[in-house]
Amino acid sequence: MNNVLGKDTTYVAVSDDDAIKAMTEMQFPEFLINLMIDLNQCIREGFAEETSITVQEITCRKAISF
């Protein structure tokens, strides 16, 4: 992504507690906070690692990688 953005970026892991605190302070609705925490937990557990050929099937072109 650094090449795409043209600048350096750094990944910063945020604990669930810190994420909940930040979203609460930004007045996110509770259901959305719970949804985001659950989504991030699924990602941490590897459920988002699978890839598919859906982009190629829909666009008739290979997907680009970042």
Stockholm file with secondary structure:
# STOCKHOLM 1.0

chainA/1-66         MNNVLGKDTTYVAVSDDDAIKAMTEMQFPEFLINLMIDLNQCIREGFAEETSITVQEITCRKAISF
#=GR chainA/1-66 SS CHHHHTSCCCCCCCCHHHHHHHHHHTTCCHHHHHHHHHHHHHHHTTTTCCCCSHHHHHHSSCCCCC
#=GC SS_cons        CHHHHTSCCCCCCCCHHHHHHHHHHTTCCHHHHHHHHHHHHHHHTTTTCCCCSHHHHHHSSCCCCC
//
